[in-house]
Every structure is written in structure tokens, then in C-alpha cells.
Amino acid sequence: MTAPNAQFVFYGVPEVIIRDFSTKATIVRLLKAVDVTISLDFPSEDVYGGNDLFPFFTVDKERTGKVTMSNAEFDAGLLDAAMGSTVARAATAEVLVVGEAKTVPATSTYTVELANKTAAVANTVKVCYADSRVELALVAAGSEAAGKYSYASGVLTFAVADASKEILIDYKYEVSDGDVVSVLSNTLIPVVEILMVNTMKDKDGNTIKETITVYKAKASGKTDLTQARGKASEHALEFSILESGRADKKMIDFSTVRIG
């Protein structure tokens, strides 16, 4: 294949794959990146001597490297890469329902069924009056009274004193095919390998593939999950580049190939 021009303009954002350093298992694929930055700091210290006012030598100091990125799509693997959270795919997950509106029947049996009654999680059910927001008390079956209700298998039973009252119900129900990310108190941040690829054109219109490999890195452990009115969320990650342990001492590889 013909070599690309030695000089070209970087533009656009790469697709990113983050893999476990040891097992090479994929942790997350970031295909809708907003920005990706690789920052390298190779500091040196000036050495002075004699009567000259300029340094006669410089000594290389400790080096650092950072990879920062943000992605426009949320993926459960983001939290795994950031802090070692556990991720369960197609697992039992809970869905929160806020303010399911119901009216207590005007006549016996004064029962109300939840919209998701067969999957409702019993100890999550809370009921309040729609007008005053005063919360009703849960009691044993047969002890219903004004402001008190009983619950069993997705069905709420009220007293005659609450007939025709409008109520709001908060609760959770379970589904069997959700993704669940669990942030634990004892998880460890994984050591990772970061792979990136971007496709662009050089000044002569040739198609260039740029591939970047960061051989070893570890996340800072900080992730912001911001949801704001009228704005699409962006999810940021930051990694420190680590000593790779490779015999060839490589930390990062940048490669460009002309593919058309």
C-alpha cells in the first residue's frame, strides 16, 4: 500500500475500545466520542554552573501521560472502566414508577391494581393522596381505615373512608432483560489497554487510517454522570498512562496507513 503523506491534519474523533490489560477482554466500546485528548508531559530541570546565566544542561524528570475522553452515549461499561463496577447484561433489573395515578373505587371492594402488579417489588410501594400529598400508612389486611391501606401481590386495598379518593403510587417493578451496573465499596479500578482508530483524508484526498494504542493505563476513578434539562449528556473518563512493562519500552504507538 502506498505510504500516506507525512503531514496531514487531524480532525474528527476516533472510535475507542477499552480492554482489560491482563485478559484483553473488552470492557467498553465508545463509538460516539465527543472529544479525545492525549496529554504528554516530559519535564526537564535546568542545570546551572559557573558564571553563565543560561543553563549548560537539562536533566530529564519524571514523566506523565493522560488520556481524557467524553462520549455522547452512555454504556454500562463506562463505570466498569472508570472504577471497576460490576456490570450484568440481560439481568434482573428494577424500574421505578413515580406517581402512578389511581382512584379508589366508590364501592366495595375498594381495591386498586398496579399497572405492573405481577412484577412489583412489595417493599417499595408508597401511596399518597393526589391533592394533599399526605402519605397513607401500610397496615395488615383487615386493618384498613382512613389513610391506611393493605397490600398483597400488586393489589392495594383501602377502607370505605377513602372511597373515590384520588391517589398517587410510587413503586418499583422488575424486568428480566435489563443492564445493571453496581458500584461496590470494595471494587478496584482496572488496569486497561486503550485502542483508538480514526479515518480521515490527507491534503491530496487520500483516505488515512490513524490507529493509536496506549499499552497500559488506569482510570482516575472519577466519572460525572450529569443529566440536565434541554441538554444531551456527555460522559467523561480520564486515564493515567502507566509504565507498560514491555521489553521494547513502548508506551504509546501512533500509526497511519493509506487505505484508499
C-alpha positions in Angstrom: 0.0 0.0 0.0 1.3 3.5 -0.8 2.5 5.4 2.2 0.4 8.4 3.2 1.6 11.9 3.2 3.9 12.5 6.1 2.0 15.7 7.0 -1.8 15.7 7.4 -4.4 17.4 9.5 -6.0 15.6 12.5 -9.8 16.1 12.5 -12.8 14.3 13.8 -12.9 11.9 16.8 -11.8 8.2 17.0 -13.7 5.2 17.9 -12.3 3.8 21.2 -12.1 0.3 22.6 -11.0 -0.2 26.2 -9.8 -3.6 27.2 -8.6 -5.3 30.4 -4.8 -5.2 30.4 -4.4 -8.8 31.6 -7.2 -10.7 29.9 -7.7 -8.4 26.8 -11.4 -8.8 27.4 -13.4 -5.7 26.0 -14.7 -3.6 28.9 -16.4 -0.9 26.8 -16.6 0.3 23.2 -17.0 4.1 22.8 -18.3 4.7 19.2 -19.8 8.2 19.8 -16.9 10.1 21.3 -17.2 13.9 21.6 -13.5 14.5 22.2 -10.4 12.5 22.9 -7.1 14.1 24.2 -3.7 12.6 24.8 -1.6 14.8 27.0 2.1 14.0 27.5 4.4 15.9 29.9 8.1 15.3 29.6 9.6 17.9 32.0 13.2 18.7 32.5 15.2 20.7 35.1 17.8 23.3 34.1 21.3 22.9 35.4 23.3 26.0 36.1 27.0 26.4 37.0 29.9 28.8 36.8 29.2 32.4 35.9 27.0 31.8 32.9 23.4 32.9 33.2 22.0 30.2 31.0 21.7 26.5 31.8 24.5 24.4 30.4 22.5 21.2 30.7 19.0 19.9 31.5 18.1 16.8 33.5 15.0 14.7 32.5 12.5 14.5 35.2 9.5 12.2 36.0 7.1 12.0 33.1 3.3 11.8 33.0 0.7 11.0 30.4 -3.1 11.4 30.4 -5.8 10.2 28.2 -9.1 12.1 28.6 -12.3 11.4 26.6 -16.0 12.0 26.7 -18.7 10.0 25.0 -22.2 11.1 23.9 -23.8 7.7 24.6 -23.9 6.0 28.0 -22.8 2.5 28.2 -22.7 0.5 31.4 -19.1 -0.4 30.7 -18.1 3.2 31.3 -18.4 2.7 35.0 -16.5 -0.6 34.8 -13.6 1.1 33.1 -13.7 4.1 35.5 -14.0 2.3 38.8 -14.3 -1.4 38.4 -18.0 -1.5 38.8 -19.7 -4.8 38.1 -21.9 -5.0 35.0 -24.6 -7.6 34.5 -26.1 -7.7 31.0 -29.6 -9.1 30.3 -30.1 -9.4 34.1 -33.0 -8.8 36.5 -33.3 -5.0 36.9 -35.7 -2.7 38.8 -37.7 0.0 37.1 -39.0 2.9 39.2 -42.6 4.2 38.7 -43.3 7.7 40.0 -46.8 8.9 40.7 -49.0 6.2 39.0 -52.4 7.8 39.3 -55.4 5.8 40.5 -58.8 6.4 42.0 -60.1 4.3 44.9 -63.4 2.7 43.7 -66.6 4.3 45.1 -68.0 0.9 46.0 -66.7 -2.3 47.6 -64.1 -3.9 47.3 -62.1 -0.6 47.4 -59.1 -2.3 45.6 -56.6 -0.8 43.2 -54.3 -2.9 41.0 -50.8 -1.7 40.0 -50.2 -1.4 36.3 -47.2 -3.8 36.8 -48.7 -5.8 39.6 -47.2 -9.2 38.7 -43.6 -7.8 38.8 -44.0 -5.2 41.6 -41.5 -5.2 44.4 -43.6 -5.3 47.5 -41.4 -3.3 50.0 -41.1 -0.4 47.5 -44.8 0.6 47.3 -45.7 4.0 48.7 -49.1 5.8 48.4 -50.2 9.4 48.9 -53.3 11.4 48.3 -53.1 13.2 45.0 -54.4 16.5 46.3 -52.6 16.9 49.7 -49.5 14.6 49.0 -50.1 13.1 52.5 -48.7 9.6 52.6 -51.0 6.7 53.6 -49.9 4.1 56.1 -49.4 0.4 55.2 -51.3 -2.0 57.5 -52.1 -5.7 57.7 -55.1 -6.9 55.7 -58.3 -6.3 57.6 -57.0 -3.3 59.4 -57.7 -0.8 56.6 -59.1 2.6 57.8 -59.0 6.2 56.7 -55.4 6.9 55.5 -54.5 3.3 55.8 -54.3 0.5 53.2 -53.0 -3.1 52.8 -51.0 -4.6 50.0 -50.7 -8.1 48.5 -49.4 -9.2 45.1 -49.8 -5.9 43.4 -53.2 -5.1 44.8 -53.9 -2.3 47.3 -57.0 -2.5 49.5 -58.5 0.7 51.1 -61.2 1.4 53.6 -64.6 2.8 52.7 -63.5 6.1 54.2 -61.1 6.5 51.3 -63.7 5.6 48.6 -63.4 7.8 45.5 -60.1 9.3 46.7 -57.5 10.1 44.0 -54.1 8.6 44.9 -50.6 8.5 43.6 -48.5 5.4 43.9 -44.7 5.1 43.7 -43.1 1.7 43.4 -40.5 -0.5 41.6 -41.1 -3.5 39.4 -38.7 -6.0 38.0 -37.8 -6.9 34.4 -35.5 -9.8 33.4 -33.6 -8.2 30.5 -32.0 -5.1 31.8 -28.4 -3.9 32.3 -27.4 -3.5 35.9 -24.3 -1.5 37.0 -23.3 -2.0 40.6 -20.9 0.4 42.3 -19.4 -1.5 45.2 -17.4 -0.3 48.2 -14.6 -2.7 47.5 -14.1 -2.8 43.8 -10.7 -2.0 42.3 -10.1 0.2 39.3 -8.9 -2.0 36.4 -5.7 -1.6 34.5 -6.5 -1.3 30.8 -5.3 -1.0 27.3 -6.8 1.7 25.1 -7.2 1.3 21.4 -8.4 4.1 19.0 -8.9 4.4 15.3 -9.9 7.4 13.2 -10.5 7.8 9.5 -9.6 11.0 7.7 -8.3 12.5 4.4 -4.9 13.9 3.7 -4.3 17.0 1.6 -4.4 15.0 -1.6 -7.7 13.4 -0.8 -6.3 10.0 0.2 -8.1 8.1 2.9 -6.0 7.7 6.0 -6.5 5.3 9.0 -4.9 6.5 12.2 -4.5 3.9 14.9 -3.4 4.8 18.4 -2.5 2.1 21.1 -2.0 3.1 24.7 -0.5 -0.1 26.1 -1.2 0.4 29.7 -3.4 2.9 31.6 -5.6 3.2 34.7 -8.6 5.5 35.2 -8.6 8.3 37.8 -11.7 6.8 39.3 -13.8 10.0 38.7 -16.8 10.0 36.4 -19.5 12.6 36.1 -23.0 11.4 35.0 -24.8 14.7 34.5 -28.4 15.0 33.3 -29.6 18.5 32.6 -32.8 20.0 31.2 -32.6 20.5 27.4 -29.1 19.1 27.1 -27.6 15.8 25.9 -25.3 14.2 28.4 -21.6 13.6 27.9 -19.8 11.1 30.0 -16.1 11.8 30.7 -13.2 9.5 31.6 -9.6 10.2 32.5 -6.7 7.7 32.5 -3.1 7.9 33.6 -0.7 6.3 31.3 1.4 3.6 33.1 4.8 2.0 32.5 3.9 -0.7 30.0 6.4 -3.3 31.2 7.2 -4.2 27.6 10.6 -5.3 26.6 10.7 -2.6 23.9 9.7 0.1 26.4 6.8 1.3 24.2 4.1 3.3 26.0 2.1 4.5 23.0 2.1 3.7 19.3 0.7 6.1 16.7 0.3 4.6 13.2 -1.1 6.0 10.0 -1.9 3.9 6.9 -3.2 5.0 3.5 -6.2 2.7 2.7 -7.5 4.5 -0.4 
